Amino acid sequence: MPLTMVGNGESATIKKVGGKEETRRFLENLGFVTGGTVTVVSETEGNIIVNVKESRVAIGKDMANKIMV
């Protein structure tokens, strides 16, 4: 399921990062790598704030839909 389906405060393991090559590279540079753990902090107006690799990152809903957990 996409990252957007994970509830606030829940953790999930990243199974796959989809999208175009440049999108995948961008997300991997932020820490969204296969096998990594991501925790949803909050969701506001379509943007999702997550903890990944001990950093807090905000991404748009379109990017979050490309991250499968």
C-alpha positions, 0 to 999 in steps of 0.5 A: 500500500502507498505511504499515504495509507499509513495513519498518524503515529504508525511505522512501516517498512518501505517495500518499494520506491516507484516513479521516474528515475530522478524521482526515485533518486530524489526520494532515496537521497532523502532516506526513503530506501527499500527496507528502511523504516518510516513513521508518519508524524502528521498529515496536513492539506495533502502534505505528509510529515514523516520521520525517516533515518532520524530526520523529519521530512515533509513530502507531498501526497503525490510523492508519498503515493510513489512510496510503497510500504 
